[in-house]
Amino acid sequence: MRKTSMMSSPGKKIAAVVVTPLLALTTLLLTASPASAAPTTRCSAYQYQSAPAATNVAMKTCVVKNGNSRYAYILIEQARASSGSTWDLFKVHARLERNDVNKATKWCDFTDSMNRYQNPRLKCTTATVSSSTAGGWTSDGVINFNFDLDGLGDKSRALGGSPSVS
């Protein structure tokens, strides 16, 4: 009488060991989403505004691209030797532009924060715009300010724009 083996042949075991991981890898590759690119940020060099009472303000305009989304911001960093009221007015107007045409804008009033904190770091950010149109996206802006007790009234200053993103 001949005995029947319950074991598979060695060839079938090897095939199962090789095919199973290949199927899992193929499934993973087919269902994996493409890797997202990191956001691209381009900023101008720092631009400075001094004020009475040993106060300096550093500002830069920035534009951010993340996929088809783009927005702009202005970063404000103040350094003061002492606390107290330095500003009667400090407003920032951030603009996201494409080929010098406004696509999103935002006004931010930082007067209270600039007076309340000795060294604040503030950001005025526009709304996000979704567009697949490439090239020419930049940020720029304006500051409106008035030094406390100088008697010279409100002043305005245009900020240099950022380099562009696509």
C-alpha positions in Angstrom: 0.0 0.0 0.0 1.3 3.4 -1.0 1.3 6.3 1.6 -0.1 9.6 0.5 1.8 12.6 1.7 -0.2 15.6 3.1 2.6 18.0 2.4 2.8 20.2 -0.7 5.6 19.9 -3.1 8.7 22.1 -2.4 8.0 24.0 -5.7 4.6 25.1 -4.5 5.9 26.4 -1.2 8.6 28.5 -2.9 6.0 29.9 -5.3 3.7 30.9 -2.4 6.6 32.5 -0.5 7.6 34.6 -3.6 4.1 35.5 -4.9 2.5 36.6 -1.7 5.0 39.5 -0.9 4.9 40.5 -4.6 1.1 40.8 -4.5 1.2 42.8 -1.3 3.9 45.2 -2.9 1.8 45.6 -6.0 -1.3 46.4 -4.0 0.6 49.0 -1.9 2.1 50.6 -5.0 -1.3 50.9 -6.7 -3.1 52.3 -3.7 -0.4 54.7 -2.5 -1.0 58.4 -3.1 1.8 60.4 -4.7 4.1 62.1 -2.3 3.1 65.7 -1.6 5.7 68.4 -2.4 6.7 70.6 0.5 5.3 74.1 0.5 7.5 76.7 -1.3 8.1 80.0 0.5 9.8 83.0 -1.0 10.5 86.1 1.1 12.0 89.5 0.5 15.0 90.6 2.5 14.3 92.3 5.8 13.2 95.9 5.5 13.6 98.2 8.5 11.7 101.0 10.1 13.2 102.8 13.1 11.1 104.8 15.6 11.8 107.1 18.5 12.5 105.6 21.9 15.1 103.1 20.6 12.6 101.0 18.7 13.4 99.1 15.5 11.0 97.1 13.3 12.1 94.5 10.8 9.6 93.4 8.1 9.6 91.0 5.2 7.0 90.1 2.6 6.5 86.4 1.8 4.5 84.3 -0.6 3.7 80.6 -0.1 2.8 78.0 -2.7 1.4 74.6 -1.5 0.1 72.6 -4.5 -2.4 74.9 -6.2 -2.9 77.0 -3.1 -1.1 80.3 -2.6 -1.1 83.0 0.1 1.0 85.9 1.2 2.0 87.3 4.5 4.1 90.1 6.0 6.2 89.2 9.0 6.8 92.0 11.6 9.4 91.8 14.3 9.8 94.7 16.7 12.8 95.2 19.1 12.4 97.9 21.8 14.7 98.9 24.6 11.7 99.6 26.9 8.0 99.0 27.1 5.4 101.6 26.7 3.4 103.3 24.0 5.6 103.9 20.9 2.8 103.9 18.3 -0.4 105.8 17.7 -0.9 103.7 14.6 0.7 100.6 13.1 -1.3 98.9 10.4 -0.1 96.4 7.8 -1.7 95.7 4.3 -0.5 92.4 2.9 -1.2 91.6 -0.7 -1.0 88.4 -2.8 -0.4 89.3 -6.4 -0.1 87.6 -9.7 1.8 89.7 -12.3 1.2 92.8 -10.1 -2.6 92.3 -10.0 -4.1 91.8 -6.5 -5.6 88.3 -5.9 -6.0 88.5 -2.1 -5.4 91.3 0.4 -5.7 91.7 4.2 -5.4 94.7 6.6 -4.0 94.0 10.1 -4.0 96.5 12.9 -1.0 95.7 15.1 -1.1 99.0 17.1 -2.1 97.4 20.4 0.3 94.5 20.1 3.2 96.7 19.1 2.6 98.9 22.2 1.7 96.1 24.6 4.7 93.8 23.9 8.3 94.8 23.9 9.5 92.4 21.2 6.4 91.0 19.4 6.6 88.8 16.3 3.5 89.3 14.2 2.2 88.0 10.9 -0.5 89.5 8.6 -1.7 86.7 6.3 -4.0 87.0 3.3 -6.7 84.5 2.4 -5.6 81.4 0.4 -6.2 81.5 -3.3 -6.5 78.2 -5.3 -5.2 78.4 -8.8 -3.4 76.1 -11.2 -2.0 79.1 -13.1 1.8 79.0 -12.8 4.3 81.9 -12.6 4.2 85.5 -11.3 2.9 84.9 -7.8 4.4 87.5 -5.3 3.7 89.3 -2.1 4.0 92.9 -1.2 2.5 95.4 1.1 2.3 98.7 2.8 2.6 99.9 6.4 0.7 102.8 7.9 2.2 104.1 11.1 2.3 107.1 13.4 4.9 107.5 16.2 3.4 108.4 19.6 3.8 112.1 20.5 5.9 113.1 17.5 3.2 115.5 16.2 3.9 114.5 12.5 0.7 112.5 11.9 0.2 109.2 10.0 2.8 108.0 7.5 2.7 105.3 4.8 5.5 103.2 3.5 5.5 100.7 0.6 7.3 97.4 1.3 9.4 95.7 -1.4 7.9 92.6 -2.8 8.9 89.0 -2.4 10.5 86.9 -5.1 7.9 84.9 -7.1 6.7 81.4 -6.9 5.2 79.4 -9.8 
